[in-house]
Amino acid sequence: MSGGARDERPLLMLDSGIGGLTVLREARVLMPERRFLYVVDDAAFPYGNWEEAALRERLVALFGELIAAHDPVACVVACNTASTLALDALRRAYPEMLFVGTVPAIKPAAERTRSGLVSVLATPGTVKRQYTRDLIEQWATKCEVRLVGSVNLAALAETYMRHGLVAEEAVHAEIAPCFVEKDGRRTDIVVLACTHYPFVVNRMRKMAPWPVDWLDPAEAIARRALAILPRIDGEGPVARDPDIAVFTSNRPDAVTRRLMQGFGLVA
Ligand code: DGL
């Protein structure tokens, strides 16, 4: 390890699975000098089906352990299901820590839609959240927003990334309720409000009954992290410790380890 005076504290990113990698890949482009620690809470996957109080409690305790063990410079909650539930509680519990959340991109969708019909595709947890309802209330009262809770899509994305296969009919069934026709208008934007979904967006595009914009907020989240992080001193490339992946199950299988290695993470 070298880097002298440079800030080597990692930027921590957490998701229940591979979804946060969609954010990590954007963050790497914007912050090539940063060291990343990617935390997979696979012992709790999928977050989407958890009861709210129990998941909030788990997240607050888990971040406490991770902050104590890894001293991150900031934490990106790279998961809508966790952010819409626990961001406030995390900020209250760890007031010294910077948290960047991932919440459904309802505001940009409302700004961009021409038909006024927007769908938000998310886990059942995110769809139920008051936080999500408040976003609609605050930014999208002029649109008709359909909330579509998908039970299986995050797991389908996990399988697809590991084995390159996805049941197209299953993807079709999950996305079908997003497509609304009303008074000659059609849904024109689908918000990808789960970080897993961009990995299967090509499949979704293929199965869609008509073309729509699939809104992936990963780059916006990475920009937000860049904006609030303290700058790293010095210029140019620096030798540094590798980025690592940590699993709460403590036992990722060989396929998962290879997948993480493909993203430049030591697992
Ligand atoms: N990637 C997570 C999100 O953004 C959810 C996946 C899960 O259900 O665990 O909501």
Residues whose N, C-alpha, C, O or C-beta is under 5 A from the ligand:
A	BS01	DGL	D15 S16 G19 F45 P46 Y47 G48 A78 C79 N80 T81 T123 A154 A193 C194 T195 H196
